[in-house]
Amino acid sequence: MINVRKDYSYLFLLLGLGIIFWGEALAPGKMFFFRDIPAEILSKKYFWSGLSGPTLWLPYSFFGVPHAANPQSEAFYPLNFFFLLFGPERGVVYDVVLHHLFFLLTFYLALRKVGFGEEASLIGAAGFGFGGYMISLASIPLFLRTIAWLGLLIICLDEALETKWLRWSLFLGLVMAAQIMGGEIQLAGMSWVLAFGVVVLAPRRKVRPGDLLKASGALALGLVGAVIVNLPQIALTAELVPLSNRTGGMSLEEAALWSLAPSKLGSLFVPNYLFESATVSFWNLGFFYGFFYFLSHYLGVTLLLVVIFSFAGPAVWKTLLWLILALFGLGMMLGNNLGIYPFFHEYLPGFDLFRFPEKFFLFLNFGFVLLAVIGYEYFSGRKRLFPPGAWICFLVAGIIIVLLFIYPLHTREFGNNYQDLTAYLFRRNILRIAVFFLAGSGMILSIGKVNVRWLGLGLALVLFLDLYSAHHRLNPVRTADFFRPNEFVRDFWEREKGRIVPPRIYSVPVPNRNLLRWQISAEGYENLPKELLEDGWKVYYGLNDIRWAGGTFFPMEVKKFRQLLRRADLPQEMILARAGMEYYYYVDRGFEKIPGTFPHALIFYQAQAFSSQDWIIEHWSAPDFPAGQILLIEADPEKAGPGSSPLKSEPARIIEYQNEKVTVEAEAKEAGWLLLLDSYYPGWKAEVDGNPAGIFRADGFFRAVRIPAGKHKIVFNYFPEILKKSVWVSGLEFLIWLGLIVMTFTRGKGKEKAV
């Protein structure tokens, strides 16, 4: 039964708890800086906001990569307007916090919608919303954007079963579309499984074949709508997949790098003891089980306490299904340490396109949250358990709190003895979680003496404090000017400002650097020069670094070029010069000019055509090959056209360089070729003096067009034909979809008037 007043009060409570949790980040002038945010997310959002909207091509990665073709770019996600309004640094904060708060509120409403009580729903929303899974997603915002819609997904699916099937199935499609735009299709699919389970196994619903069919049909129709809305993204991605590093899938060894080791199972029950990063040298000192893909696996000792009661209530078979789901998630998390993940990797088509077994932590965490909700619903209806035991629990908890207060945390006496210090922190952490365990136990044992509403509210608050103490330091913040350029970059831009083409650099890797330790050391992270922040910081500063591929999903040419640079028999500097690289970048001395760099655009009069890209790369990279005089074209030799003149190559002038458009002026002494040292990729079109011209892959990686003798204007444009067609189809079908939604409302009104 809906209690509007109580529901509103609990929604405001969840909102307040969320604001308390993110209070430090919400303070003026603050921003997140940890893990994927500085490595990739911030630079992408800086790029997005600087362009005032989505872009198709990213010129700052490699020799240019298809930006929108990578779903993890979130190029079409509608809520990117945060970055237009607030800029990238504060935009990331608002993006993370508002998505998290949206999830808290809608997940509470979803649990209420399917039939759970107010307090049980409050416990469920707090237990999952502040648990290790959701809080870890703050540093991986594209995951958060996908899962944040789960509550609304459940509401729409439940409404489809209860009221207007067509109307709510159509709405469901829009929610699923937003999830796919969020950038993580694997988690989107997993969330659909969870929503189906919650709705079908709802406490107020008997499982009937008709409900299973209706729920399956609603998801199927919703998926159709999601595909319609995301057709441009899907079309671009489908074009990239066969040309990418994931063409043949990922090996089990590569996919399972982030498996949960059996020795780390304790991380589910004992959280890390985290310091304030400003007080210690290494923020990760209390990671008892090492570092993992998700910053925390901690489920919450208070939550696990309530889970126990789920097996004592009615409909035990529903409880067992959620337990099986949770254990399945755990088995998948173990990756190659157990046979479940390898089985799916080998036999499920398309599964090997994804990675990271630890993503299945979603099933584990969600399963235990649902068990806790069911458990609370059962024991909250009991008359009396053991009130004297409650006082004993409260007394012991109080004693532990006093002891922790009398003997405050001290670490200096351990010096550099990491093992002893970790053991000391572990013991203190056991005492800390014991306080929450005893407080929760005392509340449960006091049933019959305490009003059920206050009992549920108290348990939810203890659960929040349990999870807050474990997780509120997982995502450190810094001032919003943290990413301002260092002196090397500032001086470099003073010299290079006003350029049409962004500087192309090769940032030299630091030998033997322990990047993982830097990623989990907040203090160490802050003390590092900005150039050591991984990957995308060059985009943030407007530098084209070929060492960044734009993400984990990239064109195969990136891998081939990296292999060239790793070959001991080839001079790396020669390869970089031929590819138009202008500067080395060293962390200790800044930028150094690469000698002999080829101009970004060149006119060639000699060309040879071959049909094999790998053969061309092999010969182009040979030290004795005259790369400055002969152009290697990937084409049928009979169709390659002119290219036998003894004239040497000469530079052409780039007069315009935008993301999706490059304009070059070339004055050729005789018929020849224009080479542009940007990536060859389908979708680029070229015009010579306004007339269409074919683009050929040249020297293995780049773009070239034939040009006649004389002065010419060559324009390259990127707007793939597949995108044009998909936009038209998607737009038309989306209008039909919206029309169907409107029709469901007007048809309903007509029936009401007839009655």
SEROLO-112315 format. One record per residue (C-alpha): z, x, y. Coordinates in steps of 0.5 Angstrom, whole numbers, padded with zeros to 4 digits, always signed. Example, Ala and Ser with C-alpha at 12.3 -4.5 7.8 and 13.67 -1.06 7.14 Angstrom:
BEGIN
+0016+0025-0009/+0014+0027-0002/
This chain:
BEGIN
+0000+0000+0000/-0002+0003+0007/+0004+0004+0012/+0000+0006+0018/+0006+0008+0022/+0008+0013+0017/+0001+0015+0016/+0000+0017+0023/+0007+0020+0023/+0005+0025+0017/-0002+0026+0020/+0002+0028+0027/+0007+0032+0023/+0001+0036+0019/-0003+0037+0026/+0004+0040+0029/+0005+0045+0022/-0002+0047+0023/-0001+0049+0030/+0005+0052+0029/+0002+0056+0023/-0004+0059+0028/+0000+0059+0034/-0001+0067+0035/-0009+0066+0034/-0009+0060+0039/-0005+0064+0045/-0010+0066+0051/-0014+0072+0050/-0013+0073+0042/-0018+0073+0037/-0018+0074+0029/-0021+0081+0027/-0020+0082+0020/-0024+0083+0014/-0031+0079+0014/-0030+0077+0021/-0031+0084+0024/-0036+0086+0019/-0041+0080+0019/-0038+0074+0022/-0037+0076+0029/-0043+0079+0030/-0047+0073+0027/-0044+0069+0032/-0045+0073+0038/-0052+0074+0036/-0053+0066+0035/-0049+0065+0042/-0053+0070+0046/-0059+0066+0044/-0056+0059+0045/-0058+0057+0039/-0061+0058+0032/-0066+0064+0031/-0071+0065+0025/-0071+0073+0025/-0066+0078+0026/-0069+0084+0029/-0062+0088+0029/-0062+0089+0021/-0066+0094+0017/-0073+0094+0020/-0072+0086+0021/-0070+0081+0016/-0071+0073+0016/-0064+0071+0019/-0065+0063+0017/-0067+0064+0010/-0061+0067+0008/-0056+0061+0008/-0050+0065+0009/-0053+0066+0016/-0050+0058+0018/-0056+0058+0023/-0057+0051+0022/-0049+0049+0022/-0048+0044+0028/-0041+0046+0029/-0044+0053+0032/-0043+0050+0039/-0036+0053+0039/-0039+0059+0040/-0044+0057+0046/-0038+0054+0049/-0032+0059+0048/-0036+0065+0046/-0036+0069+0040/-0029+0072+0040/-0025+0065+0042/-0030+0061+0038/-0029+0064+0032/-0021+0062+0033/-0023+0055+0035/-0028+0055+0029/-0023+0057+0024/-0017+0053+0027/-0021+0046+0028/-0024+0047+0021/-0017+0048+0018/-0014+0042+0022/-0019+0038+0020/-0018+0039+0013/-0011+0038+0013/-0012+0031+0016/-0018+0029+0012/-0015+0031+0005/-0008+0027+0007/-0012+0021+0008/-0016+0022+0002/-0010+0023-0003/-0008+0016+0001/-0014+0013+0000/-0015+0014-0008/-0008+0011-0009/-0002+0016-0008/+0004+0015-0004/+0005+0018+0003/+0010+0023+0001/+0006+0025-0005/+0000+0026+0000/+0004+0030+0005/+0006+0035-0001/-0001+0035-0003/-0004+0037+0004/+0001+0042+0005/+0001+0045-0001/-0007+0046-0001/-0008+0047+0006/-0003+0052+0007/-0004+0055+0000/-0007+0062-0002/-0014+0059-0003/-0015+0056+0004/-0011+0061+0008/-0015+0066+0005/-0021+0063+0007/-0019+0064+0015/-0022+0071+0014/-0029+0068+0010/-0030+0063+0015/-0037+0060+0012/-0033+0059+0006/-0028+0055+0010/-0033+0051+0013/-0036+0049+0006/-0029+0047+0004/-0026+0043+0010/-0031+0037+0008/-0027+0036+0002/-0023+0031+0004/-0028+0027+0008/-0032+0028+0001/-0027+0024-0003/-0026+0019+0002/-0034+0017+0002/-0034+0017-0005/-0028+0013-0006/-0031+0008-0001/-0038+0008-0005/-0034+0006-0011/-0029+0001-0008/-0034-0003-0002/-0041-0002+0000/-0044+0003-0005/-0051+0004-0002/-0048+0005+0005/-0042+0010+0003/-0047+0014-0001/-0051+0015+0005/-0046+0017+0009/-0044+0022+0003/-0050+0025+0004/-0049+0027+0011/-0042+0030+0009/-0046+0034+0003/-0051+0036+0008/-0046+0039+0013/-0043+0043+0007/-0049+0046+0005/-0051+0048+0012/-0044+0051+0012/-0047+0057+0008/-0044+0057+0001/-0047+0053-0004/-0043+0055-0010/-0037+0052-0007/-0040+0046-0004/-0042+0045-0012/-0035+0046-0014/-0032+0041-0009/-0037+0036-0011/-0034+0037-0018/-0027+0036-0015/-0028+0030-0011/-0031+0026-0017/-0025+0028-0021/-0020+0026-0016/-0024+0019-0015/-0025+0017-0022/-0018+0019-0024/-0015+0016-0018/-0008+0013-0020/-0010+0006-0018/-0016+0006-0022/-0017+0005-0029/-0023+0010-0032/-0029+0005-0034/-0036+0007-0035/-0038+0003-0029/-0034+0007-0025/-0037+0014-0028/-0044+0011-0027/-0043+0009-0020/-0039+0016-0018/-0045+0020-0021/-0050+0015-0018/-0047+0016-0011/-0047+0024-0012/-0054+0024-0014/-0056+0020-0008/-0052+0024-0003/-0055+0030-0006/-0062+0027-0004/-0060+0026+0003/-0057+0033+0003/-0063+0036+0001/-0067+0032+0006/-0063+0034+0012/-0063+0042+0009/-0070+0042+0007/-0072+0047+0012/-0066+0052+0010/-0068+0050+0003/-0075+0052+0004/-0074+0058+0007/-0069+0061+0002/-0074+0059-0003/-0079+0063+0000/-0074+0069+0000/-0071+0069-0007/-0077+0071-0011/-0077+0077-0005/-0070+0079-0005/-0065+0083-0009/-0063+0077-0013/-0070+0076-0016/-0067+0077-0023/-0060+0075-0021/-0054+0079-0021/-0052+0083-0027/-0045+0082-0030/-0042+0088-0028/-0044+0087-0021/-0042+0080-0021/-0035+0081-0024/-0033+0087-0019/-0028+0082-0016/-0025+0079-0023/-0017+0078-0023/-0014+0083-0028/-0009+0080-0033/-0004+0085-0030/-0005+0081-0023/-0003+0075-0026/+0004+0075-0023/+0001+0074-0016/+0000+0067-0017/+0008+0066-0017/+0010+0072-0013/+0007+0073-0006/+0006+0079-0002/+0012+0082+0002/+0008+0082+0009/+0010+0086+0015/+0008+0085+0022/+0003+0090+0023/+0005+0092+0029/+0012+0095+0026/+0009+0099+0020/+0003+0104+0019/+0000+0100+0013/+0000+0093+0014/-0002+0092+0006/+0005+0096+0004/+0007+0090+0000/+0001+0088-0004/+0005+0089-0010/-0001+0087-0014/-0006+0091-0010/-0012+0088-0006/-0017+0082-0009/-0022+0078-0006/-0018+0073-0004/-0012+0075+0000/-0007+0071-0003/-0007+0068-0010/+0000+0065-0009/+0001+0058-0011/+0008+0056-0008/+0014+0056-0012/+0016+0050-0009/+0010+0047-0011/+0010+0049-0018/+0017+0046-0019/+0014+0039-0017/+0009+0041-0022/+0014+0041-0028/+0015+0033-0027/+0007+0031-0028/+0008+0032-0035/+0014+0027-0036/+0010+0021-0033/+0005+0016-0035/-0002+0017-0036/-0001+0024-0039/-0008+0025-0041/-0010+0025-0033/-0005+0030-0032/-0008+0034-0038/-0015+0034-0035/-0012+0037-0028/-0009+0042-0032/-0015+0044-0036/-0019+0044-0030/-0014+0049-0027/-0014+0053-0033/-0021+0053-0033/-0021+0056-0026/-0016+0061-0028/-0020+0063-0034/-0027+0064-0030/-0022+0068-0025/-0021+0073-0030/-0029+0075-0030/-0030+0080-0035/-0023+0080-0038/-0024+0074-0041/-0030+0071-0045/-0031+0065-0041/-0035+0068-0034/-0039+0072-0038/-0041+0066-0043/-0044+0062-0036/-0047+0068-0033/-0051+0069-0039/-0053+0062-0041/-0053+0058-0035/-0059+0058-0031/-0058+0060-0024/-0051+0062-0025/-0053+0069-0024/-0055+0068-0017/-0048+0068-0015/-0042+0073-0015/-0035+0073-0015/-0031+0070-0021/-0025+0069-0016/-0028+0064-0012/-0026+0059-0018/-0019+0060-0015/-0021+0054-0012/-0020+0050-0019/-0014+0053-0020/-0010+0052-0014/-0013+0045-0013/-0011+0043-0020/-0004+0045-0019/-0004+0041-0012/-0006+0035-0016/-0001+0036-0021/+0005+0037-0016/+0002+0030-0013/+0003+0027-0019/+0009+0030-0021/+0012+0028-0014/+0010+0021-0015/+0014+0020-0022/+0020+0024-0020/+0021+0020-0014/+0022+0014-0017/+0028+0016-0022/+0034+0013-0020/+0039+0019-0021/+0038+0026-0024/+0044+0031-0023/+0047+0031-0016/+0053+0036-0017/+0047+0041-0019/+0044+0040-0012/+0050+0042-0009/+0050+0048-0013/+0043+0050-0011/+0044+0049-0004/+0050+0054-0004/+0047+0059-0008/+0041+0059-0003/+0046+0059+0003/+0049+0065+0000/+0042+0069-0001/+0040+0067+0006/+0047+0070+0008/+0046+0077+0004/+0039+0077+0007/+0042+0077+0014/+0047+0082+0013/+0043+0087+0009/+0036+0087+0014/+0030+0090+0011/+0030+0097+0012/+0025+0102+0010/+0025+0109+0013/+0030+0112+0008/+0024+0111+0003/+0020+0116+0007/+0013+0116+0003/+0016+0114-0003/+0011+0109-0004/+0013+0107-0011/+0021+0106-0009/+0019+0102-0003/+0015+0097-0006/+0020+0096-0012/+0025+0095-0006/+0020+0090-0003/+0019+0086-0009/+0026+0085-0010/+0027+0082-0003/+0021+0078-0004/+0024+0075-0011/+0030+0073-0007/+0026+0070-0001/+0022+0066-0006/+0029+0064-0010/+0031+0061-0003/+0026+0056-0003/+0026+0055-0011/+0034+0053-0010/+0033+0049-0004/+0027+0045-0007/+0031+0044-0014/+0037+0042-0010/+0033+0036-0006/+0030+0034-0013/+0037+0034-0016/+0039+0030-0010/+0035+0024-0012/+0039+0017-0012/+0043+0020-0006/+0038+0021-0001/+0033+0016+0001/+0026+0018-0002/+0022+0018+0004/+0027+0024+0007/+0027+0027+0000/+0019+0027+0000/+0019+0030+0008/+0024+0035+0006/+0020+0038+0000/+0014+0038+0004/+0017+0042+0010/+0021+0047+0005/+0014+0048+0001/+0011+0049+0008/+0016+0054+0010/+0015+0057+0003/+0008+0058+0004/+0008+0060+0011/+0013+0066+0010/+0008+0068+0005/+0002+0067+0009/+0002+0067+0016/+0001+0074+0017/-0005+0075+0012/-0010+0074+0018/-0007+0079+0024/-0010+0078+0031/-0012+0082+0037/-0013+0081+0044/-0020+0079+0045/-0023+0085+0048/-0022+0089+0042/-0029+0090+0040/-0031+0092+0047/-0036+0098+0046/-0032+0105+0045/-0034+0111+0050/-0040+0113+0045/-0043+0106+0046/-0042+0105+0053/-0045+0112+0055/-0051+0111+0050/-0053+0104+0053/-0052+0107+0060/-0058+0112+0058/-0062+0107+0054/-0061+0100+0058/-0067+0097+0061/-0071+0098+0054/-0076+0093+0051/-0075+0095+0044/-0067+0096+0042/-0065+0103+0040/-0066+0104+0032/-0061+0108+0029/-0058+0111+0023/-0050+0111+0022/-0049+0116+0018/-0044+0114+0013/-0037+0117+0013/-0036+0122+0007/-0030+0119+0002/-0028+0114+0006/-0023+0109+0003/-0026+0103+0006/-0022+0098+0002/-0016+0101+0005/-0018+0100+0012/-0020+0093+0011/-0013+0091+0008/-0009+0096+0013/-0009+0092+0020/-0005+0098+0024/-0010+0103+0021/-0016+0098+0023/-0014+0098+0030/-0013+0105+0030/-0020+0107+0028/-0026+0108+0032/-0030+0101+0033/-0036+0104+0030/-0032+0104+0023/-0032+0097+0023/-0037+0095+0017/-0044+0093+0018/-0045+0088+0023/-0042+0091+0029/-0048+0094+0031/-0051+0087+0032/-0045+0086+0037/-0047+0092+0041/-0055+0090+0041/-0057+0096+0036/-0062+0096+0030/-0058+0100+0025/-0062+0100+0018/-0056+0101+0014/-0054+0094+0015/-0058+0089+0011/-0056+0082+0014/-0051+0080+0009/-0051+0080+0001/-0057+0077+0000/-0063+0081+0003/-0071+0083+0002/-0072+0087-0004/-0075+0092+0001/-0068+0094+0003/-0066+0096-0003/-0072+0100-0004/-0071+0104+0002/-0064+0106+0001/-0066+0109-0006/-0071+0113-0002/-0066+0116+0003/-0061+0117-0004/-0066+0122-0007/-0064+0129-0007/-0072+0131-0007/-0074+0128-0001/-0072+0130+0006/-0068+0124+0009/-0069+0126+0016/-0077+0126+0015/-0076+0119+0012/-0072+0116+0018/-0077+0119+0023/-0083+0116+0019/-0080+0110+0020/-0079+0110+0027/-0071+0112+0027/-0069+0115+0034/-0062+0117+0033/-0057+0119+0028/-0050+0116+0030/-0044+0120+0028/-0037+0117+0028/-0034+0124+0031/-0039+0126+0036/-0044+0119+0037/-0051+0119+0038/-0056+0125+0036/-0064+0125+0037/-0068+0125+0031/-0073+0130+0032/-0081+0128+0030/-0079+0120+0031/-0086+0116+0030/-0087+0111+0036/-0085+0104+0034/-0093+0102+0035/-0098+0106+0033/-0106+0106+0033/-0109+0109+0026/-0116+0111+0025/-0115+0113+0018/-0113+0109+0013/-0113+0108+0005/-0112+0102+0001/-0108+0101-0006/-0106+0095-0009/-0099+0098-0011/-0093+0098-0006/-0089+0102-0010/-0095+0107-0011/-0095+0107-0003/-0088+0108-0002/-0088+0114-0007/-0094+0118-0003/-0092+0116+0004/-0085+0119+0003/-0088+0125+0000/-0086+0131+0004/-0093+0134+0004/-0097+0127+0006/-0100+0127+0013/-0096+0120+0015/-0098+0121+0022/-0105+0121+0021/-0107+0117+0015/-0104+0109+0014/-0103+0107+0007/-0105+0099+0006/-0103+0095+0001/-0109+0091-0001/-0116+0091-0005/-0119+0098-0003/-0126+0094-0002/-0123+0089+0003/-0119+0094+0007/-0124+0095+0012/-0125+0101+0017/-0121+0107+0016/-0124+0114+0015/-0125+0117+0022/-0122+0124+0023/-0118+0122+0030/-0111+0123+0030/-0106+0117+0031/-0104+0115+0038/-0098+0111+0040/-0099+0103+0043/-0095+0100+0048/-0090+0094+0046/-0089+0090+0052/-0085+0084+0049/-0080+0084+0044/-0077+0078+0042/-0073+0076+0036/-0080+0072+0033/-0085+0075+0038/-0087+0082+0039/-0093+0083+0044/-0097+0090+0044/-0102+0093+0048/-0107+0098+0044/-0113+0102+0047/-0117+0104+0041/-0122+0110+0041/-0126+0106+0036/-0124+0101+0030/-0118+0102+0027/-0111+0099+0025/-0105+0098+0029/-0098+0099+0026/-0092+0096+0028/-0086+0099+0025/-0082+0092+0023/-0081+0089+0017/-0087+0086+0013/-0085+0079+0011/-0089+0072+0010/-0089+0068+0015/-0091+0073+0021/-0098+0071+0024/-0102+0076+0028/-0107+0075+0034/-0112+0080+0037/-0114+0078+0044/-0112+0070+0042/-0116+0071+0035/-0112+0070+0028/-0112+0077+0025/-0109+0078+0018/-0103+0082+0017/-0102+0087+0012/-0096+0091+0009/-0097+0098+0011/-0093+0105+0009/-0089+0100+0004/-0085+0097+0009/-0089+0095+0015/-0094+0091+0019/-0101+0093+0020/-0107+0089+0023/-0114+0091+0024/-0117+0092+0031/-0124+0094+0034/-0125+0099+0039/-0123+0098+0046/-0117+0095+0050/-0113+0089+0046/-0107+0085+0046/-0104+0084+0039/-0099+0078+0039/-0094+0078+0033/-0091+0071+0032/-0086+0069+0026/-0086+0061+0025/-0087+0060+0017/-0092+0055+0015/-0087+0053+0010/-0082+0052+0016/-0087+0047+0020/-0088+0043+0014/-0081+0042+0012/-0079+0040+0019/-0084+0035+0019/-0082+0032+0012/-0074+0033+0013/-0075+0030+0020/-0079+0024+0018/-0074+0023+0011/-0068+0024+0016/-0070+0018+0020/-0071+0014+0014/-0064+0016+0012/-0061+0014+0018/-0065+0007+0018/-0062+0005+0011/-0055+0007+0014/-0057+0002+0020/-0059-0003+0015/-0053-0003+0011/-0049-0005+0017/-0054-0011+0019/-0055-0014+0012/-0047-0014+0012/-0047-0018+0018/-0052-0023+0016/-0048-0024+0010/-0042-0025+0014/-0045-0030+0019/-0048-0034+0013/-0041-0035+0010/
